[in-house]
Amino acid sequence: MTITGYDSTGQTAGENVLPPRQVTAAEDLDAELRALEGGIDTVAPLSPAPAGEKAAEQATEPARRRPLWRLVTWPDVLAIASFLAVALFVTAPLWLNLDHEIRDDPQDQAFFEWMLAHGARVLTDGVYPFFSDRMNYPDGVNMMANTSVLAVSLPLTPITLLFGPHVSFNVFLTGALALTGASWYLVLSRRVVASRLAAWVGALFATFAPSMISHANGHPNIVSQFLVPLIIWRTTELRVPGRAVRNGLFLGGLLIWQAFINLEILFMTAVGLGVFCAVIGLVRRKRHRGEALAFLRGLSVAAAITIAALAYPLSVQFFGPESYQGLSVYVRSFGADLASFTAYSTHSVAGNPEIPLKLAQNPSEQNAFFGWGLVVLFFGLILWLRRSATVLILGFLALLFGAMSLGPRIYLNGKDTGVPGIWAFLHHLPVLNSAVPTRWAMAIAPVVGIMLALGCQRAAELVRAQPHTRGPVRVAMITAVAMALVPLVPAQIDTVKMDPVPAFVTSGQWRQYVDDEHTVVALPLPDSSYPDPLRWSAYTKQDMRIAGAYALLPTQNPSEPTDRTAAFAPPWRPTSGLIASVRQGNPLPMVTDARREMTLADLRYWKAAVIVLTPQPRDIEMLRAMSDLVGFRPTWTNGVWMWDVRNLVDDPDAVITAEGTS
């Protein structure tokens, strides 16, 4: 079988089973239309009718369409329900323990909870969607440059308002997995293969591949790939003549929607589709001359509507306030280890809890980890289906994505081989300098899912064409698929009990001190190691503005003023740096009048109303340091130590000395 009817000869893969015969132009056209509009048909027996008579009938009868949303049968319902069941199994620890957070990536969970609160605030208060000063005041955060997931946060507003951003995050993550599975299944079963079982196997892997489960541990925007199969389907539909406007508008709408979920996934999809369509167009150029022109017309319409809709948001992302110019060189060096492709993830049942972490940057970036069984099966399927141009192109895409994921330097078992990867020549280019190379391995999972569907379909065809092979073929296919996929069965997300939002926030007591012109300064200031204040702000529906941030922000290095690469925290300031040093275990520094003067300048810069410190490791040391810096001791108020610094901040004549404030 082939995707959307594409293969090296214009016929289905069933030609490997049945004797070849000559077909007329009308028969060939009808087969292409059936493949395009009605999904891929199974191999049919040879018709006893004369070729000329059959061609005439096919030329006059239009192909019957099978829309994705119609003709849903009980097998379809069960398949879709299975994706929801697996998604709930994976995320169950979050649902069963609402006072828990993701163990491996709590900072990103807090970040997305804050983003969900931002989306709700856009609808309820009408705030500007592409920038916010509710975090990192006074500089703020460029929302377009920080995966604001507006296409998800806006629809989830009712849940965010009724149940809070923490529950909304769980809905986001679980729904992302379930919808992605359903979308892949519908596209595969309606447009790629005839067997629903084959479509289910392919969709199951594309949705719950090790890389997807890895990113489910904190990155719901990345696992929200339910639009990817639809984009693939609508892109291949562009070749239908006479429907350029309709197909272009449909595709453009999907591209715009995906842009407000995750641009990185959209970019990877565009690269893969670009390579696929270019190569398949060359293969088919002689026998299907009109397709290229129809495709380009539809693509022009899609490009026009997408550019028109995204021109302003993207200008804010790349040129607006708090925009940056690519990721840091450190992040751009994140590559997949060669050994990771045959290893098993910590998020798979066969995974070793130690080995995978030596082959990946962190638990959430296990982007390859297919295991030996699946690697062997994948290349075996390519060899078996090699007469299909589609299969060969998919194999090439998998190798291309794998090579790009290796990063600028190729590593094997954690050791630098000294061999440069192709990414070494790409990561300095605009747009590419904002991509994390190891994530290109994620793009292999959909390719493998499609290949699994095609392989299962091909086995079903072989059984129908040669009934005497039914037993051996079924045993061989089931055994091969089981050996490849059973070790990759996903494990549940690991969670830990999170620090509760302090009563100072939940009771609303903070409102007695903080107005819309002032901020809450938490100790330490929020960053990747302490994201809790983001959750506090989200809990208050972002009414509470906070200093500091965990977000992608431009580097502001006085020694390198031209460096505008992204950092995961605001620029260093004397007070935030000192408290962070104390929290990390360093001894308390000597507090001088010069340090107190810098602290006062920082508090005025942040427009601080109160400084708060919750019980945590090294809290006594941080309390002593801040008390020495501001000249007075805090009060214990509803679960926090609080310093009321409004008089210091609002009085331009106030100073701090060793004897106290004046």
ChimeraX attribute file (.defattr): number of C-alpha atoms within 10 A of each C-alpha:
attribute: neighborCount
match mode: 1-to-1
recipient: residues
	/A:1	31
	/A:2	29
	/A:3	26
	/A:4	25
	/A:5	26
	/A:6	26
	/A:7	23
	/A:8	19
	/A:9	14
	/A:10	19
	/A:11	19
	/A:12	23
	/A:13	26
	/A:14	20
	/A:15	14
	/A:16	14
	/A:17	15
	/A:18	15
	/A:19	8
	/A:20	10
	/A:21	8
	/A:22	8
	/A:23	13
	/A:24	13
	/A:25	12
	/A:26	18
	/A:27	19
	/A:28	17
	/A:29	18
	/A:30	19
	/A:31	21
	/A:32	22
	/A:33	20
	/A:34	21
	/A:35	25
	/A:36	24
	/A:37	20
	/A:38	21
	/A:39	25
	/A:40	27
	/A:41	19
	/A:42	18
	/A:43	20
	/A:44	11
	/A:45	8
	/A:46	9
	/A:47	8
	/A:48	7
	/A:49	9
	/A:50	8
	/A:51	14
	/A:52	13
	/A:53	10
	/A:54	15
	/A:55	19
	/A:56	12
	/A:57	12
	/A:58	17
	/A:59	15
	/A:60	10
	/A:61	9
	/A:62	11
	/A:63	17
	/A:64	11
	/A:65	14
	/A:66	14
	/A:67	15
	/A:68	17
	/A:69	8
	/A:70	7
	/A:71	9
	/A:72	11
	/A:73	9
	/A:74	9
	/A:75	12
	/A:76	18
	/A:77	11
	/A:78	11
	/A:79	23
	/A:80	21
	/A:81	15
	/A:82	17
	/A:83	25
	/A:84	21
	/A:85	13
	/A:86	20
	/A:87	25
	/A:88	21
	/A:89	16
	/A:90	23
	/A:91	24
	/A:92	16
	/A:93	18
	/A:94	23
	/A:95	15
	/A:96	9
	/A:97	12
	/A:98	13
	/A:99	14
	/A:100	19
	/A:101	24
	/A:102	22
	/A:103	17
	/A:104	18
	/A:105	21
	/A:106	21
	/A:107	24
	/A:108	19
	/A:109	24
	/A:110	27
	/A:111	26
	/A:112	27
	/A:113	27
	/A:114	27
	/A:115	25
	/A:116	32
	/A:117	28
	/A:118	32
	/A:119	25
	/A:120	26
	/A:121	23
	/A:122	18
	/A:123	15
	/A:124	12
	/A:125	9
	/A:126	10
	/A:127	14
	/A:128	12
	/A:129	17
	/A:130	20
	/A:131	21
	/A:132	19
	/A:133	15
	/A:134	25
	/A:135	24
	/A:136	23
	/A:137	22
	/A:138	18
	/A:139	18
	/A:140	21
	/A:141	26
	/A:142	27
	/A:143	25
	/A:144	24
	/A:145	25
	/A:146	18
	/A:147	21
	/A:148	25
	/A:149	24
	/A:150	24
	/A:151	16
	/A:152	20
	/A:153	29
	/A:154	18
	/A:155	14
	/A:156	20
	/A:157	23
	/A:158	13
	/A:159	18
	/A:160	27
	/A:161	17
	/A:162	10
	/A:163	11
	/A:164	19
	/A:165	30
	/A:166	26
	/A:167	16
	/A:168	23
	/A:169	25
	/A:170	20
	/A:171	18
	/A:172	22
	/A:173	23
	/A:174	27
	/A:175	20
	/A:176	23
	/A:177	27
	/A:178	24
	/A:179	21
	/A:180	25
	/A:181	30
	/A:182	25
	/A:183	21
	/A:184	29
	/A:185	31
	/A:186	24
	/A:187	20
	/A:188	31
	/A:189	24
	/A:190	27
	/A:191	26
	/A:192	29
	/A:193	29
	/A:194	23
	/A:195	21
	/A:196	20
	/A:197	19
	/A:198	27
	/A:199	28
	/A:200	27
	/A:201	21
	/A:202	28
	/A:203	31
	/A:204	24
	/A:205	24
	/A:206	27
	/A:207	31
	/A:208	26
	/A:209	28
	/A:210	28
	/A:211	28
	/A:212	28
	/A:213	30
	/A:214	27
	/A:215	20
	/A:216	28
	/A:217	28
	/A:218	27
	/A:219	20
	/A:220	26
	/A:221	24
	/A:222	21
	/A:223	28
	/A:224	26
	/A:225	26
	/A:226	20
	/A:227	20
	/A:228	22
	/A:229	22
	/A:230	19
	/A:231	22
	/A:232	16
	/A:233	20
	/A:234	18
	/A:235	23
	/A:236	18
	/A:237	21
	/A:238	27
	/A:239	24
	/A:240	19
	/A:241	16
	/A:242	12
	/A:243	15
	/A:244	23
	/A:245	16
	/A:246	14
	/A:247	24
	/A:248	26
	/A:249	21
	/A:250	20
	/A:251	27
	/A:252	26
	/A:253	16
	/A:254	17
	/A:255	24
	/A:256	20
	/A:257	18
	/A:258	25
	/A:259	23
	/A:260	20
	/A:261	23
	/A:262	23
	/A:263	20
	/A:264	21
	/A:265	23
	/A:266	21
	/A:267	16
	/A:268	18
	/A:269	17
	/A:270	17
	/A:271	13
	/A:272	21
	/A:273	17
	/A:274	12
	/A:275	15
	/A:276	17
	/A:277	16
	/A:278	11
	/A:279	15
	/A:280	16
	/A:281	18
	/A:282	10
	/A:283	18
	/A:284	18
	/A:285	13
	/A:286	9
	/A:287	13
	/A:288	14
	/A:289	11
	/A:290	13
	/A:291	17
	/A:292	19
	/A:293	15
	/A:294	19
	/A:295	23
	/A:296	15
	/A:297	21
	/A:298	28
	/A:299	21
	/A:300	17
	/A:301	19
	/A:302	26
	/A:303	17
	/A:304	14
	/A:305	19
	/A:306	21
	/A:307	14
	/A:308	10
	/A:309	14
	/A:310	15
	/A:311	12
	/A:312	12
	/A:313	18
	/A:314	16
	/A:315	12
	/A:316	19
	/A:317	21
	/A:318	17
	/A:319	14
	/A:320	17
	/A:321	16
	/A:322	21
	/A:323	24
	/A:324	22
	/A:325	19
	/A:326	23
	/A:327	26
	/A:328	18
	/A:329	13
	/A:330	7
	/A:331	18
	/A:332	22
	/A:333	19
	/A:334	21
	/A:335	29
	/A:336	32
	/A:337	28
	/A:338	20
	/A:339	17
	/A:340	25
	/A:341	21
	/A:342	16
	/A:343	20
	/A:344	25
	/A:345	35
	/A:346	24
	/A:347	30
	/A:348	24
	/A:349	15
	/A:350	17
	/A:351	20
	/A:352	14
	/A:353	12
	/A:354	10
	/A:355	15
	/A:356	23
	/A:357	17
	/A:358	13
	/A:359	27
	/A:360	22
	/A:361	16
	/A:362	13
	/A:363	21
	/A:364	21
	/A:365	25
	/A:366	31
	/A:367	30
	/A:368	33
	/A:369	31
	/A:370	26
	/A:371	22
	/A:372	16
	/A:373	19
	/A:374	24
	/A:375	15
	/A:376	13
	/A:377	21
	/A:378	22
	/A:379	13
	/A:380	14
	/A:381	19
	/A:382	19
	/A:383	13
	/A:384	14
	/A:385	21
	/A:386	17
	/A:387	16
	/A:388	23
	/A:389	22
	/A:390	25
	/A:391	27
	/A:392	17
	/A:393	21
	/A:394	22
	/A:395	21
	/A:396	14
	/A:397	20
	/A:398	23
	/A:399	14
	/A:400	17
	/A:401	21
	/A:402	23
	/A:403	21
	/A:404	23
	/A:405	29
	/A:406	27
	/A:407	28
	/A:408	21
	/A:409	19
	/A:410	23
	/A:411	22
	/A:412	14
	/A:413	14
	/A:414	15
	/A:415	10
	/A:416	12
	/A:417	11
	/A:418	9
	/A:419	10
	/A:420	15
	/A:421	18
	/A:422	17
	/A:423	21
	/A:424	16
	/A:425	11
	/A:426	16
	/A:427	23
	/A:428	15
	/A:429	10
	/A:430	11
	/A:431	15
	/A:432	17
	/A:433	19
	/A:434	21
	/A:435	20
	/A:436	19
	/A:437	26
	/A:438	27
	/A:439	27
	/A:440	26
	/A:441	26
	/A:442	27
	/A:443	23
	/A:444	26
	/A:445	24
	/A:446	23
	/A:447	21
	/A:448	25
	/A:449	25
	/A:450	25
	/A:451	27
	/A:452	26
	/A:453	31
	/A:454	28
	/A:455	27
	/A:456	25
	/A:457	25
	/A:458	26
	/A:459	20
	/A:460	22
	/A:461	21
	/A:462	21
	/A:463	18
	/A:464	16
	/A:465	17
	/A:466	13
	/A:467	11
	/A:468	11
	/A:469	12
	/A:470	15
	/A:471	10
	/A:472	11
	/A:473	17
	/A:474	16
	/A:475	10
	/A:476	12
	/A:477	16
	/A:478	14
	/A:479	12
	/A:480	16
	/A:481	18
	/A:482	14
	/A:483	15
	/A:484	20
	/A:485	20
	/A:486	14
	/A:487	19
	/A:488	26
	/A:489	18
	/A:490	25
	/A:491	19
	/A:492	21
	/A:493	21
	/A:494	18
	/A:495	19
	/A:496	15
	/A:497	12
	/A:498	14
	/A:499	13
	/A:500	12
	/A:501	16
	/A:502	15
	/A:503	14
	/A:504	19
	/A:505	18
	/A:506	14
	/A:507	10
	/A:508	11
	/A:509	13
	/A:510	18
	/A:511	13
	/A:512	7
	/A:513	15
	/A:514	20
	/A:515	14
	/A:516	10
	/A:517	9
	/A:518	23
	/A:519	25
	/A:520	25
	/A:521	25
	/A:522	22
	/A:523	22
	/A:524	27
	/A:525	28
	/A:526	26
	/A:527	19
	/A:528	17
	/A:529	13
	/A:530	18
	/A:531	21
	/A:532	23
	/A:533	29
	/A:534	29
	/A:535	23
	/A:536	24
	/A:537	23
	/A:538	27
	/A:539	22
	/A:540	16
	/A:541	21
	/A:542	22
	/A:543	16
	/A:544	24
	/A:545	28
	/A:546	28
	/A:547	27
	/A:548	29
	/A:549	25
	/A:550	26
	/A:551	26
	/A:552	22
	/A:553	28
	/A:554	25
	/A:555	25
	/A:556	17
	/A:557	12
	/A:558	8
	/A:559	7
	/A:560	9
	/A:561	9
	/A:562	10
	/A:563	15
	/A:564	19
	/A:565	19
	/A:566	24
	/A:567	19
	/A:568	16
	/A:569	19
	/A:570	26
	/A:571	14
	/A:572	13
	/A:573	12
	/A:574	14
	/A:575	23
	/A:576	20
	/A:577	14
	/A:578	20
	/A:579	20
	/A:580	20
	/A:581	16
	/A:582	18
	/A:583	20
	/A:584	10
	/A:585	11
	/A:586	12
	/A:587	10
	/A:588	15
	/A:589	11
	/A:590	9
	/A:591	13
	/A:592	13
	/A:593	14
	/A:594	12
	/A:595	20
	/A:596	22
	/A:597	15
	/A:598	16
	/A:599	21
	/A:600	22
	/A:601	17
	/A:602	17
	/A:603	23
	/A:604	19
	/A:605	14
	/A:606	21
	/A:607	23
	/A:608	28
	/A:609	25
	/A:610	21
	/A:611	22
	/A:612	23
	/A:613	22
	/A:614	18
	/A:615	12
	/A:616	10
	/A:617	11
	/A:618	12
	/A:619	17
	/A:620	12
	/A:621	17
	/A:622	22
	/A:623	21
	/A:624	14
	/A:625	20
	/A:626	23
	/A:627	15
	/A:628	21
	/A:629	24
	/A:630	24
	/A:631	18
	/A:632	18
	/A:633	15
	/A:634	19
	/A:635	12
	/A:636	14
	/A:637	15
	/A:638	15
	/A:639	15
	/A:640	19
	/A:641	20
	/A:642	21
	/A:643	22
	/A:644	18
	/A:645	19
	/A:646	18
	/A:647	13
	/A:648	21
	/A:649	23
	/A:650	15
	/A:651	10
	/A:652	9
	/A:653	9
	/A:654	12
	/A:655	17
	/A:656	21
	/A:657	17
	/A:658	14
	/A:659	9
	/A:660	13
	/A:661	13
	/A:662	11
